[in-house]
């Protein structure tokens, strides 16, 4: 496919391309990323704990 000119993408780049504007449904993308990327989930949990005070 790449020889024919197709650009290969993974799910992360597709999700970010579809999101494009971070003002739209940021919680949905955040949930998707936290389900798939453990380090991102840890970051979100730390942020939630810090802002809950």
Buried (B, 14 or more C-beta within 10 A) or exposed (E): EEEEEEEEEEEEEEBEEEBEEEEEEEEEBBEBBBEEEEEBBEBBEEEEEEEEE
